[in-house]
Amino acid sequence: MRAAVLHAPGPPSAFSLEDIPMPAVGRNDVLVAVAACGVSSKDVVERNGTYRRDMAFPIVIGMEISGRVVECGADVSDFKAGDFICTKAFSSCGRCRYCRNGRETTCLKRRPVRGGYGEFAAIDADACVRVPPGIPFEVSCTLGPGAGVALNAVRDTAHVQLGETVLVTGATGGVGLPAMQLAKLAGARVIAVTRNDQKKGGLVQDGADEVVVASSGEDFSKAVRALTDGLGVDVVIDTVGSRMFKASFDSLAMHGRYATVGQLFGEDTSINLARIFFKRAEILGVGSVSRTQLEDVVNLVARGRLMPRIARTLPLEDIALAHELVESGEMSGRVVVVPNKQ
């Protein structure tokens, strides 16, 4: 089968398109003909060497997978050949203390989903959710690590309430855009932050009440406070990380909740701890996506309540271009590659 293989960390050109053996199918795995794979920020940091956990080269990355099941392992009972599926970012054991307490995203034995940059991928069935045929593959592939993580952030971690004001950084990204839509569905007022003035119209169309344009590292907190009568926002959903932290925290109201979802850069950030308790702030770490959360966003998309934006769909041969587009930050929505043309 064809796959884009990484032999070492590097720039987008580090991928090598090769013919490699079909993946082995374990007893708990499903073999999936990969119809589409989203290019996520996690893919970028795995490729460039910033993220090193569970990485061993050579490797075929790509975790935002959708496709058709073609074979099931001996112990798989939830799926059958012909089912359409999409994936979450990790499989969970279902037996450790975290899984048994509804915290499967921190499973002690979790295993990362990878292989989406190949024509076929063997995936632990626990990481898969069935998808209705009416949802296109290029949409369903983005629902786990994109919209599912956004649901985790907005609903289950930050607990956004009707009437609150929510600030979303990286609002045109694969997590930021559905986070904005989900906050709006929850009855919140949404302020979106973007680096590109040309994206303002699209963000308003997708549900933002106001849009603040700010380059990476720029202090946009005064603009946010001007929009909130000086009070600040009740919730920050930060999908960017360190370079947005100071301005985002300065935008937070008293008793506000700061949910950090992503870190696109390898650098550290700092804060005087007194600022946290004087503001009575909550700093919340958002993990991955559970199977239940992924099932919920699939249902929202099927009902037309959530509408992921696909910026561009490319063949696997253009994987380097796909990574360049994601790193540029100029695209609104997800960039998707198509490994299997069947």
Kinemage of the C-alpha trace (Angstrom):
@kinemage 1
@onewidth
@group {chain A} dominant
@subgroup {mainchain}
@vectorlist {calphas} color= white
{ca met a 1} P 0.000 0.000 0.000
{ca arg a 2} L 1.030 3.631 -0.443
{ca ala a 3} L 1.879 5.753 2.571
{ca ala a 4} L 3.628 8.992 3.468
{ca val a 5} L 6.454 7.854 5.730
{ca leu a 6} L 8.566 9.901 8.152
{ca his a 7} L 12.093 8.594 8.734
{ca ala a 8} L 13.080 11.467 11.044
{ca pro a 9} L 11.648 14.797 12.271
{ca gly a 10} L 11.876 17.624 9.802
{ca pro a 11} L 10.114 20.148 7.559
{ca pro a 12} L 7.055 19.288 5.444
{ca ser a 13} L 9.368 17.920 2.754
{ca ala a 14} L 10.510 15.196 5.202
{ca phe a 15} L 7.672 12.915 4.097
{ca ser a 16} L 8.564 10.108 1.688
{ca leu a 17} L 5.793 8.537 -0.409
{ca glu a 18} L 6.502 4.806 -0.381
{ca asp a 19} L 5.012 1.363 -0.937
{ca ile a 20} L 4.974 -0.413 2.432
{ca pro a 21} L 3.439 -3.683 3.735
{ca met a 22} L -0.190 -3.747 4.827
{ca pro a 23} L -0.564 -3.206 8.589
{ca ala a 24} L -1.050 -6.264 10.783
{ca val a 25} L -4.557 -6.566 12.237
{ca gly a 26} L -4.643 -7.425 15.931
{ca arg a 27} L -7.463 -9.228 17.733
{ca asn a 28} L -9.006 -5.923 18.876
{ca asp a 29} L -8.331 -3.995 15.653
{ca val a 30} L -10.309 -3.039 12.600
{ca leu a 31} L -8.572 -2.645 9.249
{ca val a 32} L -9.799 0.570 7.629
{ca ala a 33} L -9.515 1.711 4.030
{ca val a 34} L -8.623 5.334 4.788
{ca ala a 35} L -10.919 7.610 2.777
{ca ala a 36} L -9.799 10.872 4.394
{ca cys a 37} L -7.396 12.088 7.072
{ca gly a 38} L -7.371 15.549 8.598
{ca val a 39} L -4.039 17.310 9.038
{ca ser a 40} L -4.004 18.435 12.660
{ca ser a 41} L -1.658 20.619 14.661
{ca lys a 42} L -0.608 17.448 16.518
{ca asp a 43} L 0.503 15.982 13.185
{ca val a 44} L 2.598 19.108 12.635
{ca val a 45} L 4.349 18.926 16.015
{ca glu a 46} L 4.927 15.180 15.594
{ca arg a 47} L 6.482 15.813 12.190
{ca asn a 48} L 8.707 18.717 13.270
{ca gly a 49} L 9.944 17.011 16.442
{ca thr a 50} L 8.221 19.206 19.049
{ca tyr a 51} L 6.018 16.289 20.181
{ca arg a 52} L 8.032 13.125 20.875
{ca arg a 53} L 5.771 10.934 22.975
{ca asp a 54} L 5.343 7.398 21.553
{ca met a 55} L 7.259 8.366 18.416
{ca ala a 56} L 9.568 5.773 16.815
{ca phe a 57} L 10.876 6.137 13.271
{ca pro a 58} L 10.115 5.243 10.561
{ca ile a 59} L 6.470 6.061 11.196
{ca val a 60} L 3.202 6.762 9.383
{ca ile a 61} L 1.354 9.469 11.318
{ca gly a 62} L -2.177 10.882 10.852
{ca met a 63} L -4.817 10.458 13.571
{ca glu a 64} L -7.936 12.124 12.126
{ca ile a 65} L -9.113 9.110 10.162
{ca ser a 66} L -12.351 8.254 8.427
{ca gly a 67} L -13.036 5.382 6.087
{ca arg a 68} L -14.610 1.988 5.548
{ca val a 69} L -13.981 -1.107 7.651
{ca val a 70} L -12.658 -3.943 5.467
{ca glu a 71} L -11.648 -6.486 8.131
{ca cys a 72} L -12.235 -7.049 11.839
{ca gly a 73} L -9.981 -8.716 14.403
{ca ala a 74} L -11.120 -11.889 16.133
{ca asp a 75} L -12.340 -10.114 19.297
{ca val a 76} L -14.141 -7.193 17.607
{ca ser a 77} L -17.920 -7.317 17.977
{ca asp a 78} L -18.993 -3.673 17.615
{ca phe a 79} L -18.114 -3.325 13.916
{ca lys a 80} L -18.397 -5.279 10.690
{ca ala a 81} L -16.918 -5.008 7.222
{ca gly a 82} L -18.565 -2.169 5.312
{ca asp a 83} L -19.161 0.101 8.320
{ca phe a 84} L -18.142 3.759 7.972
{ca ile a 85} L -16.079 4.988 10.919
{ca cys a 86} L -14.146 7.947 12.251
{ca thr a 87} L -11.590 7.961 15.036
{ca lys a 88} L -10.682 9.569 18.311
{ca ala a 89} L -7.004 10.287 19.042
{ca phe a 90} L -6.328 7.374 21.420
{ca ser a 91} L -7.677 3.962 22.265
{ca ser a 92} L -8.420 3.249 25.933
{ca cys a 93} L -8.240 0.009 27.908
{ca gly a 94} L -11.618 0.405 29.644
{ca arg a 95} L -10.256 -1.266 32.805
{ca cys a 96} L -7.827 1.094 34.559
{ca arg a 97} L -8.912 3.413 37.384
{ca tyr a 98} L -9.303 6.396 35.016
{ca cys a 99} L -11.397 4.527 32.462
{ca arg a 100} L -13.619 3.149 35.216
{ca asn a 101} L -14.236 6.699 36.482
{ca gly a 102} L -15.188 8.210 33.123
{ca arg a 103} L -11.724 9.622 32.449
{ca glu a 104} L -10.750 7.488 29.473
{ca thr a 105} L -8.773 10.314 27.844
{ca thr a 106} L -6.142 9.824 30.578
{ca cys a 107} L -6.206 6.019 30.378
{ca leu a 108} L -3.045 4.550 31.877
{ca lys a 109} L -2.710 2.220 28.873
{ca arg a 110} L -3.935 4.519 26.119
{ca arg a 111} L -2.435 4.032 22.678
{ca pro a 112} L -2.230 6.753 20.017
{ca val a 113} L -4.109 6.417 16.761
{ca arg a 114} L -1.826 6.778 13.767
{ca gly a 115} L -1.604 5.559 10.187
{ca gly a 116} L -3.996 7.965 8.480
{ca tyr a 117} L -1.341 9.002 5.956
{ca gly a 118} L -1.575 5.554 4.390
{ca glu a 119} L -4.143 3.801 2.212
{ca phe a 120} L -4.988 1.373 5.039
{ca ala a 121} L -4.698 1.614 8.824
{ca ala a 122} L -5.152 -0.964 11.583
{ca ile a 123} L -6.946 0.803 14.440
{ca asp a 124} L -8.022 -0.412 17.872
{ca ala a 125} L -11.804 -0.709 17.714
{ca asp a 126} L -12.115 1.277 20.949
{ca ala a 127} L -10.880 4.351 19.060
{ca cys a 128} L -13.574 4.086 16.374
{ca val a 129} L -17.126 5.406 16.178
{ca arg a 130} L -19.652 4.475 13.510
{ca val a 131} L -20.662 7.319 11.165
{ca pro a 132} L -23.916 7.663 9.174
{ca pro a 133} L -23.362 7.350 5.408
{ca gly a 134} L -24.752 10.870 4.894
{ca ile a 135} L -21.706 12.558 6.456
{ca pro a 136} L -18.878 12.960 3.901
{ca phe a 137} L -15.563 11.317 4.799
{ca glu a 138} L -13.699 14.628 4.559
{ca val a 139} L -16.016 15.967 7.279
{ca ser a 140} L -16.200 12.909 9.547
{ca cys a 141} L -12.403 12.557 9.730
{ca thr a 142} L -12.206 15.921 11.539
{ca leu a 143} L -14.807 15.163 14.190
{ca gly a 144} L -12.694 13.367 16.812
{ca pro a 145} L -9.531 15.379 17.481
{ca gly a 146} L -11.256 18.506 16.124
{ca ala a 147} L -14.917 18.940 17.032
{ca gly a 148} L -14.807 16.252 19.725
{ca val a 149} L -12.016 18.014 21.602
{ca ala a 150} L -13.927 21.279 21.184
{ca leu a 151} L -16.995 19.665 22.789
{ca asn a 152} L -14.827 18.452 25.643
{ca ala a 153} L -13.489 21.990 26.125
{ca val a 154} L -16.758 23.904 25.843
{ca arg a 155} L -19.306 21.583 27.446
{ca asp a 156} L -17.485 19.160 29.720
{ca thr a 157} L -14.428 21.103 30.960
{ca ala a 158} L -15.261 24.829 30.872
{ca his a 159} L -19.007 24.186 31.385
{ca val a 160} L -20.088 27.142 29.249
{ca gln a 161} L -23.472 28.464 30.357
{ca leu a 162} L -26.319 30.334 28.682
{ca gly a 163} L -25.605 34.070 28.684
{ca glu a 164} L -21.839 33.856 29.288
{ca thr a 165} L -19.192 35.457 27.095
{ca val a 166} L -16.559 33.157 25.590
{ca leu a 167} L -13.260 34.086 23.953
{ca val a 168} L -11.883 31.582 21.407
{ca thr a 169} L -8.297 31.866 20.169
{ca gly a 170} L -7.268 30.267 16.872
{ca ala a 171} L -10.923 30.517 15.923
{ca thr a 172} L -10.488 29.413 12.307
{ca gly a 173} L -8.619 26.225 13.260
{ca gly a 174} L -9.798 22.644 13.456
{ca val a 175} L -10.612 22.926 17.188
{ca gly a 176} L -11.242 26.659 17.416
{ca leu a 177} L -13.981 26.826 14.806
{ca pro a 178} L -16.188 24.049 16.273
{ca ala a 179} L -15.479 25.428 19.777
{ca met a 180} L -16.911 28.730 18.615
{ca gln a 181} L -19.984 27.033 17.118
{ca leu a 182} L -20.546 24.886 20.197
{ca ala a 183} L -20.264 27.863 22.552
{ca lys a 184} L -22.863 29.606 20.413
{ca leu a 185} L -25.127 26.537 20.596
{ca ala a 186} L -24.774 26.668 24.390
{ca gly a 187} L -26.225 30.196 24.377
{ca ala a 188} L -22.993 32.119 24.877
{ca arg a 189} L -21.789 35.343 23.307
{ca val a 190} L -18.650 34.487 21.312
{ca ile a 191} L -15.610 36.679 20.694
{ca ala a 192} L -13.243 35.122 18.159
{ca val a 193} L -9.541 35.916 17.835
{ca thr a 194} L -7.816 35.548 14.464
{ca arg a 195} L -4.585 36.732 12.895
{ca asn a 196} L -6.105 37.578 9.528
{ca asp a 197} L -8.485 40.486 8.904
{ca gln a 198} L -9.801 38.726 5.787
{ca lys a 199} L -11.234 35.945 7.958
{ca lys a 200} L -13.586 38.203 9.917
{ca gly a 201} L -16.551 37.745 7.592
{ca gly a 202} L -16.304 33.964 7.638
{ca leu a 203} L -16.074 33.867 11.409
{ca val a 204} L -19.205 35.972 11.778
{ca gln a 205} L -20.944 33.672 9.301
{ca asp a 206} L -19.871 30.692 11.426
{ca gly a 207} L -21.295 32.186 14.619
{ca ala a 208} L -18.926 34.751 16.124
{ca asp a 209} L -20.626 37.796 17.647
{ca glu a 210} L -17.419 39.847 17.499
{ca val a 211} L -14.008 39.252 15.952
{ca val a 212} L -10.683 40.607 17.229
{ca val a 213} L -7.762 40.592 14.799
{ca ala a 214} L -4.360 40.182 16.474
{ca ser a 215} L -1.022 38.810 15.364
{ca ser a 216} L 0.713 36.095 17.391
{ca gly a 217} L 1.941 37.621 20.664
{ca glu a 218} L -0.047 40.848 20.292
{ca asp a 219} L -1.940 42.159 23.335
{ca phe a 220} L -5.602 42.078 22.320
{ca ser a 221} L -6.949 42.223 25.877
{ca lys a 222} L -7.838 45.930 25.684
{ca ala a 223} L -9.994 45.268 22.617
{ca val a 224} L -11.715 42.378 24.395
{ca arg a 225} L -12.372 44.434 27.524
{ca ala a 226} L -13.753 47.264 25.392
{ca leu a 227} L -16.268 44.771 23.967
{ca thr a 228} L -17.250 43.618 27.462
{ca asp a 229} L -17.668 46.965 29.235
{ca gly a 230} L -14.324 46.457 30.930
{ca leu a 231} L -15.351 43.222 32.650
{ca gly a 232} L -13.613 40.642 30.469
{ca val a 233} L -14.875 37.250 29.340
{ca asp a 234} L -16.280 34.453 31.488
{ca val a 235} L -14.449 31.716 29.590
{ca val a 236} L -11.339 31.482 27.425
{ca ile a 237} L -10.988 28.522 25.051
{ca asp a 238} L -7.331 28.786 24.052
{ca thr a 239} L -6.389 26.535 21.143
{ca val a 240} L -3.060 28.276 20.407
{ca gly a 241} L -1.042 28.232 23.635
{ca ser a 242} L 1.914 30.179 24.982
{ca arg a 243} L 1.941 33.090 22.529
{ca met a 244} L -1.700 33.863 23.290
{ca phe a 245} L -1.621 33.174 27.024
{ca lys a 246} L -0.858 36.608 28.483
{ca ala a 247} L -3.381 38.522 26.367
{ca ser a 248} L -6.000 35.796 26.865
{ca phe a 249} L -5.527 35.733 30.651
{ca asp a 250} L -5.687 39.537 30.748
{ca ser a 251} L -9.023 39.234 28.891
{ca leu a 252} L -10.465 36.940 31.569
{ca ala a 253} L -13.073 38.299 33.985
{ca met a 254} L -13.117 37.767 37.735
{ca his a 255} L -14.028 34.158 38.518
{ca gly a 256} L -13.312 33.274 34.889
{ca arg a 257} L -12.388 29.837 33.532
{ca tyr a 258} L -9.383 29.442 31.260
{ca ala a 259} L -9.452 26.197 29.237
{ca thr a 260} L -6.192 25.459 27.492
{ca val a 261} L -6.593 23.074 24.568
{ca gly a 262} L -3.441 23.292 22.478
{ca gln a 263} L 0.179 24.337 22.430
{ca leu a 264} L 1.477 25.055 18.941
{ca phe a 265} L 4.952 26.126 20.058
{ca gly a 266} L 7.722 24.542 22.106
{ca glu a 267} L 8.313 27.561 24.327
{ca asp a 268} L 7.239 28.026 27.961
{ca thr a 269} L 5.044 30.774 29.358
{ca ser a 270} L 4.924 32.296 32.837
{ca ile a 271} L 2.551 34.082 35.174
{ca asn a 272} L 2.729 35.491 38.684
{ca leu a 273} L 0.595 33.016 40.643
{ca ala a 274} L -0.939 35.846 42.640
{ca arg a 275} L -2.737 36.961 39.494
{ca ile a 276} L -4.599 33.646 39.439
{ca phe a 277} L -5.923 33.817 42.991
{ca phe a 278} L -6.598 37.570 42.939
{ca lys a 279} L -8.754 36.971 39.863
{ca arg a 280} L -10.231 33.784 41.429
{ca ala a 281} L -9.472 32.186 38.066
{ca glu a 282} L -9.638 28.527 37.139
{ca ile a 283} L -6.951 27.157 34.802
{ca leu a 284} L -8.311 24.042 33.116
{ca gly a 285} L -6.451 21.513 31.010
{ca val a 286} L -8.496 19.942 28.215
{ca gly a 287} L -7.450 16.431 27.304
{ca ser a 288} L -8.415 14.485 24.251
{ca val a 289} L -11.877 13.243 23.264
{ca ser a 290} L -13.847 10.360 24.734
{ca arg a 291} L -15.893 7.947 22.674
{ca thr a 292} L -19.111 9.426 24.091
{ca gln a 293} L -18.038 12.954 23.156
{ca leu a 294} L -17.207 11.810 19.634
{ca glu a 295} L -20.595 10.087 19.322
{ca asp a 296} L -22.247 13.332 20.451
{ca val a 297} L -20.529 15.492 17.813
{ca val a 298} L -21.304 12.921 15.088
{ca asn a 299} L -24.945 13.242 16.125
{ca leu a 300} L -24.767 17.065 16.075
{ca val a 301} L -23.316 17.033 12.567
{ca ala a 302} L -25.881 14.495 11.351
{ca arg a 303} L -28.653 16.800 12.666
{ca gly a 304} L -27.139 19.867 10.994
{ca arg a 305} L -26.414 21.641 14.296
{ca leu a 306} L -22.628 21.608 13.901
{ca met a 307} L -21.008 22.418 10.558
{ca pro a 308} L -17.241 21.759 10.330
{ca arg a 309} L -15.479 23.806 7.669
{ca ile a 310} L -13.161 21.996 5.252
{ca ala a 311} L -10.630 24.418 3.834
{ca arg a 312} L -9.018 22.161 1.258
{ca thr a 313} L -8.870 18.501 0.217
{ca leu a 314} L -5.627 17.194 -1.292
{ca pro a 315} L -4.318 13.847 -2.558
{ca leu a 316} L -1.750 12.013 -0.437
{ca glu a 317} L 0.943 13.021 -2.930
{ca asp a 318} L 0.494 16.611 -1.709
{ca ile a 319} L 1.081 15.831 1.981
{ca ala a 320} L 3.964 18.333 2.167
{ca leu a 321} L 1.736 21.085 0.786
{ca ala a 322} L -0.984 20.105 3.277
{ca his a 323} L 1.447 20.606 6.174
{ca glu a 324} L 2.671 23.897 4.734
{ca leu a 325} L -0.910 25.173 4.546
{ca val a 326} L -1.649 24.153 8.148
{ca glu a 327} L 1.564 25.725 9.454
{ca ser a 328} L 0.878 28.969 7.616
{ca gly a 329} L -2.270 29.527 9.666
{ca glu a 330} L -3.924 31.104 6.648
{ca met a 331} L -6.600 28.447 6.103
{ca ser a 332} L -10.085 28.644 7.638
{ca gly a 333} L -11.041 25.133 8.696
{ca arg a 334} L -9.371 21.767 8.239
{ca val a 335} L -6.969 20.661 5.536
{ca val a 336} L -7.699 17.047 4.574
{ca val a 337} L -5.707 14.484 2.591
{ca val a 338} L -7.205 11.560 0.666
{ca pro a 339} L -4.973 8.459 0.861
{ca asn a 340} L -7.350 5.883 -0.622
{ca lys a 341} L -9.211 6.703 -3.840
{ca gln a 342} L -11.429 3.600 -3.798
